[in-house]
Amino acid sequence: MALQTSGRLHATFEAQQVTQRFRKREFVVEVSDNPDYPQFVIFQLTGDRCDHLDGFKVGDDVNIEFNLRGREWNSPKGETKFFNSLEVWKLEKKNAGAAQGFGADNEPPPHEDEFFKDVPF
């Protein structure tokens, strides 16, 4: 499911090596569709795309294209949990064009389900 939004970069975090084969990096965007009630939404970059956030700084206005992902996970205790993530596949500075971002091919990444087999998120 491809979605898009824009907002102001509010926070960035370091990349995390979740498993031997899976790495993610999260960042927060202030989305102000209604300026009286801004929303702080956390997004994630995965794999090689984690480094694409390095060219951005807090306060930058950004455009984001992302996929909504959801997973069911069964814990070792037998509990079933559900997790959502907003996986970014295109990030660019607002009004700057793809030269300032990544994902210029306008193609979302392939679903990386094999990375998520035992990861509870």
N, C-alpha and C positions, 0 to 999 in steps of 0.2 A: 504494500500500500504506500504509494508515494505522496508525500505531503510537503508543504512549504510554509515558511513563516519568515518574519524578519524582526529584528529588535536590536538591543544594545548588549554587547558582551559584558557580562557582569562579573564573572569569575572563571578562572581556568585552573585545572588541576594537573598534576604530573601523570604520566602514563603508568598504568598498573599492569604487571605481568600476572594475569589471572591463573593461567595454566602454562605449561611449557609451550603450547602452540597458540595461545590466545592472549592478546594484549588489548587493552582499552584505555581511552583517555576521555575524561568527562569535562564538560564546561557548562556554564549557566548563562542563559540569555534572558534579559528582561524584555518581556513581550508586553507592549503597552497598547493593546487594542482599545482598552478603556483606560485613559490616563489616571483616573481616580482609583483604579484597582489594578496596578501592574502585577503581572505574573512572572515568577522566576522559575524558568523551565530548564531542567537538566537534560543535556543531550550527550551522546557519546560518539566517539570515533573509534574504529577498531582496526587492528592489524597495522599495515603500513600507513594507513591514513592518520594515525595518531600524531605524526610529525607535522601534518599540515596546519595545525593550530599554532605552530611556532611563529608564523608571520603576523599574528594578530595580537592585539593588546586590549586590556580591559578598557571599555569606553568606546571601542569601535562599533559602528553600526554595521550589522551583517545581514545577509540573506542566507537562508538555510533551506536545503532540500533534504528530506530524510524519509526513512521508512519507519513505520510503527511495527514493532516486533513484540510478540507475546509468547511466553513459554509456560508449560506446566512442568513442575519438578516434584518428584517424590523423594522425600528425605529418607535417610537410613532408618528413622523411627517410624516410617510409614505415613507421615503427614504429606498431604498434597498442598503445594503452594504454587501461586501464579506470579509471574514477573513480567513487567513491561519495560521496553527500552525504546528510545528514539535514536535510531542509528543513522547518523549523518553520512550522506554520500556526495553532497555538494555544499561547499561553504565559501562565501566570497564577501568581500567588503562591499557594503551597499554603495551603489552608483560607481563602482570601480571596475566592474567586469570580471571575467574569469581569470584575467592575468594576475589579479590580486588574491585569488583563492585556488580552489582545486575542484575537480569534477567537471571540467569543461566539456567532457564528452556527452554530458546529459544522460548517461546511462547509470542506473542504480547498480551497486555491486551485486554479485550473485549472493544468494542466501548462504550463509556460512554455518549451517546447522550442525555440521560435524564438530565444530568448536564448542558447541553448547551442550553436549551430551550430559555432562555431569556437573555443570556450573550452575549454582543456585542463584541466578539473577534474571 
